[in-house]
Amino acid sequence: MGTGAGKPRSMDRGRVDSHLLTILDADWEDARNRAGDHLKCEQGCSECCHSLFPITRLDTWRLRRGMQTLTESHPDVADEIRRRAREAVDRFRIGFPGDPETGRLVNDDERLDLFFKEQDGAPCPALDPVSQGCLLYTSRPVACRTYGPPMRFGSEDSAPCELCFTGTTAEVVEACRYQPDVGGIEEWILEQMGVEAGRELESLIAYALAFEGEDSGKVAGGGDDG
């Protein structure tokens, strides 16, 4: 399926996204195995589901596909997710770092960081309030799939989840650091979707879920080509 550094030959979005997720999940499992008991991530731990972060156009597309599937199998659950997402969008309108109607974010780290801190603690619309599990787990964004262990993105390193690696040394943390998607498949898919370099992070989960299936121009990544 892949050529060169594992990049697919053609742009069947569903197929290449599945390929990307397989690689990401394998990367994360390898990191989990190396981390052992230092990694506390498990079903019902939703600490990271109460933080706001930007998602890509590909994440938006994947979330919408997941919502379509959920609507067909469990319409009541999907409706509750939409309701929570629209309530979140209403909260975001004041001080939104970008266009509050479309959900497109500005390329301004200072404004984004301030807004995310102000909104910290709010649960993700896809989080089940009872089980504290993700109701769109198989369609979750890349950031959700890779979070937990210490990571490396290009030349930048990120810290592990604050609940993990407690009481360990810096050497242990570094030994467990991993770099997901070394072949750059996600970046390649985004390029095929017309995303400009440096504009990968475009919107928020709430916008993707609040308006899916409506006006394709409302959210970054609107539309479906495969």
N, C-alpha and C positions, 0 to 999 in steps of 0.2 A: 504493500500500500504506500510505502513511503519512498522518498528519494533523498539523496544527500543526507542531511541531519534529521531524517525522519519526517520531512514535510510531505504531505500528500500530493498526488499528481493532479487532482482535480478538486473543484470547489463544490462538492455535494455537502452542504453545510452540516446536515445531520450526521453524515458519516464521519467527516473530519472532526467534528466536535466530540463524537463518541470515541474516536481515536485519541484525542487530546485528554479526555477524562480518564481513559484507561491508563495512560502514562502518568497523569497526576496522581491517581489513586495508588499506583504501584510505587511512585516516588514517596508518597506519604507513608505507606506501609513499611517501606524500607527504613524511613526515618523513625517510625514507631518502634520497630524491632531493635534499632540501635539505642534508642532512648530508654527502652524498658520501663521500669517503674517510675522513671522521672517524668514521663508523659502521662498526665491525668485525664486526657480527653476520653469521654465515654458518653453513652446515651444518657440524656437527662442533664448533662452539664451544659448549661446555656449561657455561661458568662459572656462569651464572645457574641451571643445573639442579642445583646443589649447595647451594642455599640454601633454607631453609624459609620459607614465607609462607602467610598465610590465603587461603582461597578462598571464593567465595559459594555460595549454594544452587544458583544457576543453573550455576555451574562444575561442581558435584558432579553435577548432572543430566546435563550434557553429557559429562562424563568417563564416566559409566556407560553412556550410549548408545554412546560410542566403544568401550567394552569389550565391549558386546553384539555390535557389528559385528565386532570383532577376534576374538571367540570363535568366530563363525561362519566366518570366513575362515582364521584361524591360531590354533586353540585352544591349541597348545603355547606360542606366544608370550604369549597372554593368561594362561595358567596361570603363567608365569614372572613376569609383572607382578604378579599376585595374591600370589605367594609373597614377592616383594620387599616388597610393600606391607604384608603381614601381619608380616613381620620388622620393618619400620619402626614399625608400630603397637606392637609389643611393646617396642621401645626407648623409645617415647614415654611409656609408662605412668607411669614414675617422674618426678614433677615436671611432669606435663602441666597446662597452664594452662586447665583446664576439666574436662569429664567424659571420662576416658580410655576409657570404654566406648562412648560415642556419638560421640566426636570433636568435640563442640561446644565451642567456645572461649569463654572468659570475655571480657567487655568491659573489659579491664584492660591498657593499653598497656605498663605496666612489667613485668608478669608475662609478657606475650607476647614482648617484646623480649629478656628474659633467657632464656627458653626457646629462642627462635630462635637466639640467639648460642651457646647450649650445643650445639645440634644442627647448627650451621653446618658445611658440608663434606660432609654425607651426600647421596648422589645421589638424585634423584627416582626412584621405582619404575618410571616409564614411560621412563626413559632407557636406551637400548640400550648395554650396557657395552662393546660392540665398536665400533660406528660412532659412538657418542656423539651419536646423533640421537634425537629423540623418537618413540616407537612409537605415540603417540596424538596426533600433531601436529595433525590437523584438529579434534580435540576438546579441545585444550589450553585451560587457563583464560585469562581475559581478561588477567590480570597477565603471563602468558607472551607474549601477543600484542602487548602494548603496551610491553614493556620494551626498553631500549636507548637511544633518544634521550632528551633531557631532556623531561620532561612537566610539565603543569600540571593539577592537579585542583582545580577551584573556585578558591580563593584560595591554594592551596598549590603550591609548585614542588618537583619532585624532581630529583635529580642524574642524569646519564646513567650507563650502565654504566661501571664503572671502567676497562674495557679500551678504551673509546671516548673520543674527543675529547681524547686525551693531547697535551700540548704546545700546545694551542690557548688562545685568550683567552676570557674570560668573555663578551665581545661575540659571539664566534662561537657559543658554546653557547646564548646567549639567542636568537640569530637562528634557531636550529634547534629551539627549544622548540615542542612541539605539545600540543594538548589533545584527546585521543581522545573520541569519543562526545559531542560538544558538545550534541546533542539530548537526552541523558539517557535513551536507550532501555534500557540495562541497568538503570538504577534503576527505570524503569517496569515492566519485566518482573518484577523482584524484588518490587515492590509487588503485582503481580497474583498472585505466588506466596505472598503473605501475609507477606513479610519486613518487619519493623518498621523504621522509619527509624533509622539508626545501628547496625543489626545486620546489615549486609550481609555482613560477613566472619565466617564461621561455623565453618569446618572446615579440614581439611588434605587434600592430594591423596592421601596414603597411606590415609586412612580411606575416601575415596570409592572407591578401587580395591580395598581389602581386603575390603569387605563388599558390593560391588554384587551385586544379584541375591539377597541373603539377607534379613535382617530389615530392612524399610524404615525402622524407627525407629532403626537403629544410627547413621546418619550424617545430619547436617543435609542436608535436601533429599531425603530418601528418598521413593520413589514416582515415578510417571510419569503425567502427565495429558495427554500429547499429544506 
